[in-house]
Amino acid sequence: MTHSCRFCSAPLTRVLVDLGETALANSYVAPGAPAPDPAYELCARVCDSCFLVQVADAVPAEAIFSDY
């Protein structure tokens, strides 16, 4: 999958760090929950044009802020 920079729209081809599939921080899972925590890709990329460091895939707000 090709990702593009959120600032200058250049293709993101350089990986800074790839932590693989990672669960969200500070999420509470009740004991006996039927399914494990959902995991999301955590791969930071660097734009070769503007040098912005960014994650290519954003986690949906509903997944982060559903239990406040």
N, C-alpha and C positions, 0 to 999 in steps of 0.2 A: 504494500500500500504506500503510495506517495503522499507525503504530508507537505504543506506549505507554511511558510513563516506567517505568523499573525500580524506582523508589522509591515513587511515589505513584499510579501507573497512569493518570495524566492523558494525553490524546493529545499526541504530540509533533508540533507543527505548525511550530515555528520552527527554521530551519536556521542554525547558527552559521557553519559552513564546509563546503563540499562539494568534496572532492578527487577525486571520481569513482572509477573503478576503479583500485586501487593494489595492486601486488605486496607481499608480506610483506617486512619488513626483515630483513636478515641471513640470508636463505635462499640456499643454495648450489645452483647449477644446474651440472651437469656439462657439459663441452664436448660438443657433438654431441647434447645431449638432444633427444628427438623433439618435445617440446611446450614452449611458453613457460611462464614462471612463471604459476601461477594468480593471478588478481587478484580482489580483494574490494572491495565498496563501502566507501568511507571518507567518511562524512558525519556530522559532529558536530551534534547537535541540542540545543536548550535547552528544558527543561520550563518552560512558562509558570506553573505552579503552585508548584513547589518550587525552580526555577532550577538543577536538576542538569544539568550538561553531560554528554552520553553519546553513544556511537555506537549506532545502533539495531540493527544487525546484528552479532552477535559471530561471529568466525571460529572454526570448530571446533578444539578442542585438538589433534586428530590432525593437522591441517594445520600447526600451529605447532610441535609438539613431537615430530615423527615421527623425527627424525634426531639424537638426543642420545646 
